[in-house]
Amino acid sequence: MTATADRAAAAYFDAIETICGVTPKGWYAEQGTARAAVTHTDIATLNVAYDITAEPDLASLDEMATAVGRQATRWSIMVRGEAGEEVAALAARHGLLDRGDLPLLACAAGDIALRAATAQRGAVRQVGATESDLYTDTLTRGFEAPEGTFGSLMGGGVLDADPITGYLAEEAGKPAGTGLGLRTGGVVGVFNIAVVPTARGRGLGRAITETVLRDGVAAGADAAYLHSSDMGRPLYESMGFRLVETWTVFRTR
């Protein structure tokens, strides 16, 4: 699955650069094969120093980590695959002692298993920048995060920016979930799948994900990828996604 993993990883890294270029407080830098991305959210993986290869350039990664650490309180270092002792030591020098795995799942467009469109899908609609506050509020409630966690991430013209598409799900006319599709390199990335607690257990998360995938493929994507939690992974695997690579993340505690 190396070729699939490489393509999905490249699309994800392009997506990070894209987000940093359009979000109001975004910052992005490159050195060698290392990268630095800062969104000024309160989410460690959205303020990150990382390497785009399976063999990190440690000196450059160290410099990118220093740059991110100067700008963000909650931040992380991320590498593809299992981190070696040298990467772990680098992270420790920066005070990042919380280590975890980040599964990367991917799927070719032809292998995506979607249900027939139902009436429920009609409750998922695209949203633009004029509804960014509503989107952010629903996203925050869906992840059960403290108010202000996402900051201005979805502010400004982010939801109107090409190649980003935001989605809002509604039940009984009330916001109930979010999704985000981001197309780079002919691949659609699935982000921000979140359902508010009172609307869970009725298939809304799947409906949002299917909408993101349908629209992404219709726009020309021939593959898709996402990062999944342990809880969400069975759902995504039932839709055709398979684990292609596991990344290592070192976070602030």
Secondary structure, DSSP 4 states (H G I P E B T S, - for coil): -HHHHHHHHHHHHHHHHHHHHHSTT-EEEEETTEEEEE--SS-GGGEEEEESSSS--HHHHHHHHHHHHHH-SS-EEEESSS--HHHHHHHHHTT--EEEEEEEEEEEGGG---PPP-GGGGGEEEE-GGGHHHHHHHHHHHTTPPTTTTTTTT-TTGGGSTTEEEEEEEETTEEEEEEEEEEETTEEEEEEEEE-GGGTTSSHHHHHHHHHHHHHHHTT-SEEEEE--TTTHHHHHHTT-EEEEEEEEEE--
